């Protein structure tokens, strides 16, 4: 998930090879778009919140070790206020945002939200951030509000009951919208509180806080008590490892590199490419149905997001860049 489109960080180089830029962009498109399907496979036999806690704990550990080795003993040093801010954002983004998506994708058919639909619903994050900004006195351009209106019209089309039943499980859809709301609030606040200045360091503490909160909630739900390693399939373990490595490390690194080396107008296209990738992978690999209603609602929603992204591009450096909070694919 993401906030408004991020701007390139100060000091962005303009001499990066186009081949490198497009390679990194394709990595972000495919890996972040594929994380929704990987979540679905993970929760087939792994406890949803517990597996999410393991994912972010492992990614935080690896990233912390890399930073420590490359930058020395003081690499992860932050003050108490920065630590508290990063922990708050981590809980909102990962426990609220990612955790609710994982829950929505778990469960039997007819209850769980298909991975492609989840990605489309999560695409409402830029729309929700615009509403949060407006509520605090910011006045986005008129075309931005037009994009928000179009996007929410697509959301209604996506979840509106059709024929004998709903396009998607209603409870699951509302859970994903709640996740998008939590992510939007975290992204919005991250640009307004004192965060660690280095986005990689901020990400380490966000992941640690999110993993701890996810583990606590998982324990309260009885996931630890009911977990039996022997019942976990090989494909669920493999999907969890994929989320740790591809989603939380490789794609995030590529994204941060792009912020420093590519035009933001190009980088921000992930906001509406990732849902398309997720829908396509869900249909091709696990036969998730793509109905006319899904195509129409998804197309309208993504068009609204694209309009918001295009009208927001000139804005100054956003909360994502300042906080180190990565978009949907990384946190999904």
Secondary structure, DSSP 8 states (H G I E B T S, - for coil): --SS-----TT--S---HHHHHHHHHHIIIIIHHHHHHHHHHTTTS-HHHHHHHHHHHHHHHHHHHHHHHH-TTTT---HHHHHHHHHHHIIIIIIIIHHHHHHH-SSTTTS--HHHHHHHHTTHHHHHHHHHHHTT----HHHHHHHHHHHHHHHHHHSEETTEESS-HHHHHHHHHHHHHHHHHHHHHTTS---SSHHHHHHHHHHHHHHHHHHHHHHTTHHHH--GGG--HHHHHHHHHIIIIIIIIHHHHHHHHHHHS-HHHHTTHHHHHHHHHHHHHHHHH-----HHHHHHHHHHHHHHHHHHHHHTTS---HHHHHT---HHHH-
